[in-house]
Amino acid sequence: MRLFVALDLPWSCREQLAALSGSGIPGARWVPPENFHLTLRFIGDIPSHVAQDVDDALMGLRAKGFDLTLTGMGTFSKGGISSALWVGVERSAALDHLRTKVETALRRCGLDAERRKFQPHVTLARLDNPVESKVAAFVQAHNLFRTEPLPVEHFTLFSSILCKDHAVYTPEAEYELA
């Protein structure tokens, strides 16, 4: 199973993000609204018996609910070329605390530590050799984007199946926050 742990977004937020998508950047592959999420930890391909250990560990995790605000826009780059367009997340101690608890639970299952620094974001599009001036103009035009605070009351374990044009994400389990 190919798994990741994420915060699912309410449909009203997905609609706001979808309204930003779809134009202005040739070569952009826009993420479908049903796939918008904030990844807390990518796990990757693991055997089903390890997936059960992951579920058990996440089920035992205790953390408080909190509010989350999406804000700003930016890109990730590879070799100086933009590869992804994202909406940022206002950092909070509660989000960092939950991320740390998820990471600790997964390491107790025997998974390797996450090597990448946690940079919370929601991916809007994947970019294939984009015209950088178009990307910069899009980011500049939308960099003041901001949502109302979103209540975070649970986190989700998703499975992912890679298809030709996009991935299909399936919620496997939800874990309530206090």
N, C-alpha and C positions, 0 to 999 in steps of 0.2 A: 504494500500500500504506500502511496505517496501522500504524506500528511503535512499539515501545517496548523498552527494555532493562531487564531485571529479574532479580532472584534468585528462582528457583523454590524452593518450600518442599517438604520431604519430606512424604509422605502422613501420617505420624504427627503432625506439627505441624498439618497441615490439619484433621485430626480433632479436635485440641484446640481449634482456633479455631472449628470448626463446632459444637462443644459449647456455645460461648458464644452462638451465633446462634439466632434463631428466635422469641424471645419477649420480652415486656416493653416493647416500644416500638411502639405503633401507628403505621403509616405507614412503617415501616422496610422497605426492599428489601434483604434479606440477600444477600450475595455467595455464590454457590455455592462449595463447597470447592475445586473444580477451578480456580477463578479466583483463589485466594489467591496473592499474590506481593508482593514488595517492589520497587517501581519505582526503578531507578537513574536513568533518563532517559526521558521521554516524547519521542518524535520527531515523531509525527503523520503526516499523509498526505504521501508523497513518491513521485516516479516510480520505476519499477523500476530504471532505470540508477543512480539515487542509492542505492537500497536495496543494490545490489551494491557500491557504494563503501563504504557503512556496514559491510557484512559484511566486506569486505577490511580496513577499518580496525580493526574489533573483533578480527578474527583475529590481527592483529599486536600486540595489547595483551598485555603481560606483567605479572602481579601474583601475589602469593602468596595461597594459600587462608587462611581464618581461621574462627573461630567467631563465631556471631551469636546473640544472645539477644533474644527478643521479651519485652517487659515493659511493663506499664501500659496504660492506655486513655485515650482522649480523643476530642475531636470537632473537626471543622473547621466554621466558621460562615460564612454569607454574610448580611450585613445584620443580624447579631445572632441569626440563627436557625440552629440546627445543621443542617448539610447532609450530613455524613458522620461515621460512627463508626469509629474505628480502634484497632488495637493498636500500641503504640509499639515502638521498637527501641533497645536499649542502644547508644549511640554508641561507636564504636571508631575508632582511627586507621586500621586496615586497611580498614574499610568506607568511610571518607572518602577514603582513597587510591584505592580501586577506583573510586569515583564520580568523582573528579577525572580519573583516566585515561580513563574512558569519555567524559566531557565533552570532554576534550582531543582524543580520537580523532574524535569527531563534529564538532567545530569544524574540524578539518583536512579533513573531507569537504565543508566549505562550509556546514554547518548553523549557524543562528544560535545564540548562546549561550542557555542556559537562563536565563530571567529570574527564576524562582521559587527561593527559598532551598530547599536540600535538607533535607527533614524526613522521615527514613526512617520508614515506617509500613506496615502491612498493613490495607487497608480491609476492614471487616467488613460495613458496611451503608451504603447511601445513604438519606438521610432526607428525606421530603417533609412539610414543615410539622408536625414532631413536637410532641408535648406535652413542653415543655422539662423539666418536673419528672420525667417518666418517663426521659428521656435522662440527666439528672443522677443519678437513682437507679441506673440501669443502670451508668453509669461508676463511681459510688461503690462499687457492689456488686462490681465486677470490677477495680478499679484495682490490685489486688495480683497480677493475673495475671502469670505469668512462666514461660517455657519453659526447659528444659535448654538448654545451648549447642548450637546446630545447626552442623554442619560445612558451610562454604561452599567447594565445590570447583570450581564453574563459575558462569558467568552466562549468560543466555539472551536472544536477540533474538526477540521475539514479534510476530506480526501480530495485529491486532484487527479483528473485524467486529462492528459495532453492530447488535443485533437489537432487537425491540420491548421485551422484558422484561429483557434482559441482553446482555453482550458475549460473543463467543466468541473465546478467545485460543488461538492456535496457535504452538507453538515452531517457529521457522524455522531457528535455528542455536544450538548451545551452544558456549561458549568455555571451555576448561579453565583453571584457575588452577594455578600451580606449587605 
